């Protein structure tokens, strides 16, 4: 949390709020003009709100940004109520958080595990989502790759500094520009044990029903899944989904190529205003 707070020193002016519900308290960092379109950001596993640092200044200049620390994850949210045991629990806590923020509908952007949660909200509560942007999403249009699952075993079961750093180094695929997120994720994994369930693949029939503007940005060197397989699967399931390949990017595409993400977000939100 010391590192969490240190990274936030570089953020634009923002507010911090806790939304109470039956699962505990969800922490949200809010930045940007109140009159700008609302944009909700959902982070990946073990990479809480500060992971959005490369984008936050530009996003806050054009959106009212709500950066949620997902409950059950490291960060300022506290799961001191009912345990998060199912997808329905995740969604209930998220919907209660959106209600507490006064958001009836918003643009939604999720990274990795946050992409899975964003997709789950979109398929089950489409009225709450004006547009959906998925950043190298996990378990949405294609399952985890076998090599991802195998590499996850050592740091998840034996979270020592050596195993965790080796895991994040591999996920970065030799590219530069994501050292801060690696440090954040490493400290989080060494100091916090997630007890909530892992993401399960979103059913194809639910993804076919998505009608709001949807796009997914896939990292060229992703290790979470096969980008080619994800693209082909999305084209078969829902041809309306826009798929973009982010060149020269690892799974840490927010850090590797922030400008490409900003351009894609601006493109999608321009055609869908909540």
Beta strands, then each sheet from edge to edge (+ up, - down):
strand 1: 14-21
strand 2: 24-31
strand 3: 37-42
strand 4: 63-68
strand 5: 106-111
strand 6: 129-135
strand 7: 213-219
strand 8: 242-246
sheet 1: 1+ 2- 4+ 3+ 5+ 6+ 7+ 8+
end
